[in-house]
Amino acid sequence: MAGAGIKEIKTRINSVNSTKQVTKAMELVASSKMRKAKDRALASRPYFNTMYDTVRDIATNTRGVRNVFLKQREVKNRCYIVVAGDRGLAGGYNSNILKLTLSHMNGKKEKVMPVGKKATEFFEKRGYNILKSQESVEKCGYEETLAFAQEVMDLYKKGEVDEVYIAYTEFVSPLTQNPKLLKVLPLSFKNEENKETKEQAAKRARVQYLPSPEVVLGHIIPKYVSGVIYGGVIESFASEQAARRTAMSSATDNADEMLSNLELSYNRARQSAVTGEIIDIVGGVEALK
């Protein structure tokens, strides 16, 4: 019995060792991808923040400016751009963003545009109306997000959707990622606090938009919408890699702990087997006397 126990423990040790090698490799790959994605996300923020400030400035401080994307109307149909992961093994990353989206939908079968394999599979299985999808977050560049932006803007202009949201995961740090739901269309800045200084207000007052604020706004808004979607995609990709790195690091630590316990059990079983053999030998010698 002792011999059989030793064999089972040794098989288990080999299995855990193999799993540990996989989790460690996945942790290293996720770390490398996360660093690149984090740099890309941080580098893109100033540009899109400037775009946002410009759109808000024209919309809130220019009298008589009109644009279809600023007009509020009765909400009958919504569209959700949902960015999840390409694969699992990332802790609660995928489930958190999908739960957030469903809670905002209130159980209604809204129109969706999933980005990422997990989001696409999730909404396909539940029979949602998928207008457009992109199965790879990693391969979703600015050109792909521009196509998404053009699609939702066309739908909004035609009146087929009255609100557009993007659900993504904000990258805060390698250990913190926050699922967020952001309203993309129509643009609204009424509830925002104005924290600008007098100097900033004076500079803004001297800005002139040529040929007119309306023309400038009409040119900037499509870039702003595509920028918001692109920002959500790269933030989510960085968050996915950070979540996977954390999950795989935890799995590797658990494997180390299991190996420590298994090795202790193996040594005990081996010692017990050796002791049993010694007892048998001593017993045999005593019987021959």
C-alpha positions, 0 to 999 in steps of 0.5 A: 500500500505504501508503494502505491501511495508513493507512486500516486504522489509522484504522479501528482507532483509531476502533474503540478510541476507541468501546470506550474510551468504553463502558468509561469510561462503565461504570467511572463507572456502577459507581463510582456504584453501588459507593459506594451499595452500600458505604454500605448494606453498612457500615450493615447490619453493626452490626445483623446483628453484634448479632443474631449475638452475641445468638443466640450468647449464648443458644445457648452460655450458656443451659442446656437451651435447645432449638431445631430450628435448633441440633440437629446431625444426619447430613448427607445433603442440602445446600442452597446459596444462591449469590450471583453477578452480574447480568452479566459484565465484572467480572473473575473475580468470577463465576467465583471464587464459582462455583468456590468453591461447586463445590469445596465440593459435591465434585461432588454435585448438591446443591440450590441457590438462585441469586441473580443471572442468572449463578448462575441460568444456571450451575446451570440449564445443569448440571442442578442442582436449583434450588429457588428463584431470583432473577435480579437481585441489584440488585432483591433486597431484604430482602423477597426474602431473607426469602422465601429464608430462610423457604424454607430454614428450612421445608426444614430443619424438614421434614428435606429438607436437613440443612445450608444454606450461603450463598456470597457475596463479602465487600466488603473495599475497592474493590480487595479482594473475598473469596469466602466460604462461610458455614454458615447452618443448623444454627447452631453456635458451638463452634469460635469463640474467646471474646474478650469481656472480663470487663466484657462477660461481667459485662454479659452475665450480667445479661441476662434474656430474657423470657418465656424464652431459648427463646422469644426464640431462636425469634423471633430465629433467623428474623430472623438467617437472613434477615439473613445472606442479606440481608447476603450479597446486599448485600456481593456487589452492592458487590463486583460493582460494585467488581470491574467498576469495576476491570476497566473502569478496566483496560480503559480504560487498555489502550485508552489504551495501544493508542491511543498505539501506533496513533497512532504507527503512523499517523504513521509510515505517513503519513510513509512515504506522504508520503516515497514521494510526494516520491520519486515526484515527484522521480524524475519530475522527474529523468526529464524532464530 
